Amino acid sequence: MFKNLTVYRMGPDWTATAAEIAAELDKGRFVECGASQQKSMGWVEPRGEANAPLVEVVDGQILLKLMTEQRVVPGSVIKKRTEEIAAQIEEQTGRKPGKKQIKDLKEQALHELLPMAFTKQSTTRVWIAPQERLLMLDTGSQSKADEVVTLLAQTFRGLSMSLIQTAMSPTAAMTHWLGTGEPPYNFTIDRECELKSTDEMKSVVRYARHNLDTDEVKQHIVSGKVPTRVALTWRDRVSFILTESMALKKVAFLDVVFEGAVSVDKGETFDADAAIATGELIQLIPDLVEALGGEQIIGGVAPATPAPETPPTAPHPAADHAPPWDV
């Protein structure tokens, strides 16, 4: 259900119920792009069934789903049409359009081409954990997360959100883990990472399906490269890649999570998947925050989170058819 995770702390003043959330979402239901509209965003049924609720509540967790549709016009097509219009103007007036006029011509070309463009749709799941005051987005892209957060703030009056801030940056923590070969409590280091140099060369080293507890990896750390992503597994239950921005990518639930699970009818699959995913991840998040030195709240106090079983050792500080043009 969740392949990625970007985690936000919600402010204390927003206490909307599921019914109140649904009423606001209903005002912003998804509508497909008009002929000349480049982008449309709106809310759809999380369950994926027509006429289902816009808000699903599973074991106290609130689930929403945002649909984004875009008309896709390749840049090369816009450029070609802009050049055609510019050539027509030059032929009619005897002068080449200036830079400012070319910019306007690009907009004109785009609006001419939009009605012919096919559309591309994508969805982003939103998960609200009211008790923990957390809001999670199923995306590892910060630009996409910013877009969704902006829409949420516009939709819900009084809702404030900020990215979880920890005492130690993910980069500093990952550097310690790889440099010492000591993973944080409740986690193991897997076989994938990316290291980047901080000098002007900006060199990158990537490891995939490779043992990371080696002298070679440690030497990269000593020479100044820093990890920007490291693959981890939490309690032998959930694997993921931690990024430098604390986003979780490639989230995967391991077989042990499903041991003893009861078979359900097709209509109950959504509820079962949601219960498993949120039940595991809501425990993983505080463990990860603790592994990064604990949460830092600017101008406030962080809500209590479950304590780890033993104190962790902290490191030292597409479309079905082709478009009407060749790409």
Protein Blocks (a to p, Z undefined) as FASTA:
>chain_A
ZZbdcdddddfkbccdfklmmmmmmmmcccdddfklcbdcddddfklpghiafbdceehi
acdddddddddddfklmmmmmmmmmmmmmmmnopacdfklmmmmmmmmmmmmmmmpccdd
ddddddddfknopacdddfbfklmmmmmmmmmmmmghiacdddddfbdfklmmmmmmmno
pacehiacdfbdcdddfbfnopacddehiafbbfklmmmmmnopacfbdcddehhlagcd
ddfkopaehiacdfklmgoiacddfklmmmmmmmmmmmmmmmmmmmmmmmnopaadehia
cddddddfbdcdddddddfbdcfbdZZ
